[in-house]
Amino acid sequence: MLVRRVTDVSRMSRSRAQQWIESGAVLVDGAVAGRPSIRVREGALVEVALPDTAAARTRPGPEPGTLSVLYEDADILALDKPPGIVVHPSYKNVSGTLLNTILWRVRDRADARPGIVTRLDKDTSGLMLVSLTPGVHARLQRSPIRKEYLAIVAGVPRPPSGTIEASLGRDPNDRRRVVVVRDGLPSATRYEVLSSENGVSLVRCELVTGRTHQIRVHMAERGWPLIGDAMYGVADARLPRQALHSWRATFEHPITGAALTITAPLPDDMRQLL
């Protein structure tokens, strides 16, 4: 089997890649990569001898479903994602994702190649931008997009507005988690407290950088963890997920250049919590 990327292999995982490296199945510039931690130069040729048991990942297909559409034209689609929905198929979730439903919506468009521009965690709700052609996807990735979120946190942030700057990297003890590390990726989040009552605050957060779990980690690091965020704070019976909502995006239309601001209303579960 010949693949362009190892992510095209079904059930690909970090531990599986590590096993291939340790078994001598991976070459870097013609030499066996003896251990997973070796440094690879920019432009290096990496070759993988896939075992006979490897199978190609099935491409996601269209599946009927319901989408909450905030904006749509021939080039872009803006959706209001509910919490609890996986955005993109993975080896754990091969179907039933938001992308499967998007593919169903554009199934009659021969030119459509949907691409997720702004990804969200499974349990984060709100605005997602989707490009409908590869060219539009590339333009949106190069364009500045102002991304604003609403978060409900424990405590009252002080000062009531500011910027949190803390470099982030993967937790060496748990790759699912992100932690503040000295030599991590530079990360910055602007925040503003909109209201506070009974030790709980509604905070507007704006991403200056867009790292994995950035808002959740930055707020928890300051001592204001998101309500319901069991990974970086404490689980809360009032909300079975992190209280984080992708609220608003401001950007230029990739084709017309028109200024667009799209807003996703606060979902019922967060509204009830407030």
C-alpha angles and dihedrals in degrees: 000000000000119000133174096218132020087232085070087070115097116252092007113177140166092252091051092052089049090054091052092050093048091049092056096250094126125076125192112197088340096308125107113257099228098189137019094241098064117123117243121210121232110270095020119155110240118192125186124196099212115215119241089251093063115106130192116257113251112243114242114262134203117279126181115252146129124277127189101220119201097173136358138175135147092287111034140027125202117199137187102225117206119221118264096040122118111226103207133022117260135172087274096044110034096164142009093062130135091253091057089056092046089054089053091052093054096035092119094053110090092192096050118114105166117211127185108236100176113031124201132199116254093256098040115095134205146046120019126177119215126187117215099205132035092243092055091047091055092049093050091049090055095044125085112252119190105220119193126184135188117223132180110214138184111251134013114285115232123233092033091230136020146105126286113210117185129142114241135208141157118286105250089214096049119021091198090067131072120212139182109265131174096232097037131114114298108254134181134183126185115210140185128186110232098181141347131199135158093358094307125107136197107219131188111217126192121197114230088173125018109226126158112278088353100151093042093051097041094050093045091048089057091050097259105105119185115262110258095014101135093175097058102016134005130310113251126206090214093064125022093205140039111290095239127130129181097228113172142005126193121191146127118273106255093227109027098031091226117151111251131190115182123185132195114204120239109270123245096252093056092041091053091049090056 
